[in-house]
Amino acid sequence: MIDIAMLNEFVVEAKAATYVGGGVARAPCRPGAHDIGYERGDWRYLDSYFGGTDFAGQEVVWLAGEPVWAMNYFGCIIAPELIDGTAAGAVIKAVLSAMYREGRFLGGMEFDHPFGRYIDSSEGGCERFIGHECIMIDGQKAYMLDYRGGLVIP
């Protein structure tokens, strides 16, 4: 059985080094995908997504060549008159950086940013979870993302 604390630590480390940390894009593993990855020892992480302001993706962690964890997500701008992709990305990067510094990647986070109020809630832990994040502007939801994932067990 996989050590959940080590898995959680690696997921946080990988997420911090890729999207939030400005990691280098890789050649896409699927046509039209945007891929960014991270590796340490026997651990490997890949975030592969499609789209821009409206996007869908999947993150996968492998240990010694075997997939052990995955997360799927879909996000979109729902009020383009209130926020654009650049502003939403700035909010998300600021919030996720703060969350990763706390050693976690799952919800229970509210954050006020000049571009809007970020709210993230989730149920479960690294083993199995579901969550929703959004950016509120003047009481209106302007951006949203749903995510779910957990252990991959053969």
C-alpha positions as CSV (number, residue, x, y, z in Angstrom):
1,M,0.0,0.0,0.0
2,I,1.2,3.5,-0.9
3,D,2.3,5.9,1.9
4,I,-0.4,8.6,1.7
5,A,1.7,11.2,3.5
6,M,4.5,10.7,1.0
7,L,2.0,10.9,-1.9
8,N,0.5,14.1,-0.6
9,E,3.9,15.6,-0.2
10,F,4.9,14.8,-3.7
11,V,1.6,16.0,-5.2
12,V,2.1,19.4,-3.5
13,E,5.7,19.6,-4.5
14,A,4.9,18.7,-8.2
15,K,2.0,21.1,-8.4
16,A,4.1,23.9,-6.9
17,A,6.9,23.3,-9.4
18,T,4.6,23.1,-12.5
19,Y,1.7,25.4,-13.2
20,V,2.2,27.7,-10.2
21,G,6.0,27.6,-10.4
22,G,6.2,28.3,-14.1
23,G,7.5,24.8,-15.0
24,V,8.6,24.2,-18.6
25,A,6.0,22.8,-21.0
26,R,6.6,19.4,-22.5
27,A,5.8,18.0,-25.9
28,P,2.1,17.1,-25.7
29,C,1.3,13.4,-25.2
30,R,-2.1,13.9,-27.0
31,P,-2.8,16.2,-30.0
32,G,-3.8,19.7,-28.9
33,A,-2.8,19.1,-25.2
34,H,-0.7,21.4,-23.0
35,D,1.6,19.2,-20.9
36,I,3.7,20.1,-17.9
37,G,5.5,17.6,-15.7
38,Y,7.8,17.0,-12.8
39,E,9.9,14.2,-11.6
40,R,11.8,13.3,-8.4
41,G,13.4,9.9,-7.9
42,D,10.8,7.1,-8.6
43,W,8.0,9.7,-8.6
44,R,6.6,11.3,-11.8
45,Y,3.8,13.8,-12.3
46,L,2.1,15.0,-15.4
47,D,-0.6,17.7,-15.8
48,S,-2.1,17.5,-19.3
49,Y,-5.0,19.9,-20.3
50,F,-6.9,21.2,-23.3
51,G,-8.2,24.7,-23.8
52,G,-7.6,28.2,-22.3
53,T,-10.2,30.2,-20.6
54,D,-12.5,27.1,-20.7
55,F,-10.3,24.0,-20.1
56,A,-10.3,20.4,-19.1
57,G,-7.4,18.3,-17.8
58,Q,-6.0,15.4,-15.9
59,E,-3.1,15.1,-13.5
60,V,-1.5,11.7,-12.9
61,V,1.2,10.6,-10.5
62,W,3.3,7.5,-11.1
63,L,5.5,5.7,-8.6
64,A,8.2,3.4,-10.1
65,G,6.4,3.5,-13.4
66,E,2.9,2.5,-12.1
67,P,0.0,5.0,-12.0
68,V,-1.0,5.5,-8.3
69,W,-3.1,8.8,-8.3
70,A,-5.1,10.9,-10.7
71,M,-7.3,14.0,-10.7
72,N,-9.6,15.3,-13.4
73,Y,-10.8,18.9,-13.7
74,F,-12.9,21.3,-15.8
75,G,-12.8,25.1,-15.4
76,C,-14.3,28.0,-17.2
77,I,-14.9,31.8,-17.1
78,I,-18.6,32.2,-16.7
79,A,-18.8,36.0,-16.5
80,P,-16.3,37.3,-19.1
81,E,-17.6,40.8,-18.4
82,L,-16.1,40.5,-14.9
83,I,-12.9,38.6,-15.3
84,D,-10.6,37.3,-18.1
85,G,-8.3,34.4,-18.2
86,T,-5.2,36.4,-17.3
87,A,-6.8,37.8,-14.1
88,A,-8.3,34.5,-13.2
89,G,-4.9,32.9,-13.6
90,A,-3.3,35.5,-11.4
91,V,-5.8,34.8,-8.6
92,I,-5.4,31.0,-8.9
93,K,-1.6,31.2,-8.9
94,A,-1.6,33.4,-5.8
95,V,-4.0,31.2,-3.9
96,L,-2.4,27.9,-4.9
97,S,1.0,29.2,-3.9
98,A,-0.3,30.0,-0.5
99,M,-2.0,26.6,-0.2
100,Y,1.1,24.7,-1.3
101,R,3.2,26.6,1.3
102,E,0.8,25.1,3.9
103,G,1.7,21.6,2.5
104,R,-1.7,20.9,1.0
105,F,-3.6,21.0,-2.3
106,L,-7.2,20.4,-1.3
107,G,-10.0,22.9,-0.5
108,G,-11.0,24.8,2.6
109,M,-9.5,28.0,1.3
110,E,-10.9,31.5,1.0
111,F,-8.6,34.2,-0.3
112,D,-9.2,37.9,-1.1
113,H,-7.3,39.1,-4.1
114,P,-7.5,42.5,-6.0
115,F,-9.2,40.6,-8.9
116,G,-11.8,38.8,-6.8
117,R,-12.6,36.5,-3.8
118,Y,-11.4,32.9,-4.3
119,I,-13.4,30.1,-2.5
120,D,-12.4,26.4,-2.6
121,S,-14.3,23.6,-0.8
122,S,-13.7,19.9,-1.0
123,E,-14.7,16.6,0.6
124,G,-12.3,13.8,1.3
125,G,-8.5,13.5,1.3
126,C,-5.7,12.6,-1.0
127,E,-7.0,9.0,-1.3
128,R,-10.4,10.1,-2.8
129,F,-11.8,13.7,-3.1
130,I,-14.2,16.0,-4.9
131,G,-14.1,19.7,-4.9
132,H,-15.2,23.1,-6.4
133,E,-13.3,26.4,-6.7
134,C,-14.6,29.7,-7.8
135,I,-13.8,33.4,-8.0
136,M,-16.5,35.8,-6.9
137,I,-16.7,39.4,-8.0
138,D,-19.2,41.7,-6.4
139,G,-21.2,38.7,-5.2
140,Q,-21.3,37.0,-8.6
141,K,-19.5,33.8,-9.6
142,A,-17.2,34.8,-12.5
143,Y,-15.0,31.7,-12.7
144,M,-15.5,28.1,-11.6
145,L,-13.6,24.8,-11.6
146,D,-14.8,21.3,-10.5
147,Y,-12.2,18.6,-9.6
148,R,-12.2,15.1,-8.4
149,G,-9.6,12.3,-8.0
150,G,-7.8,9.9,-5.7
151,L,-5.8,6.7,-5.7
152,V,-5.6,4.6,-8.8
153,I,-5.8,0.9,-7.6
154,P,-5.3,-1.9,-10.0
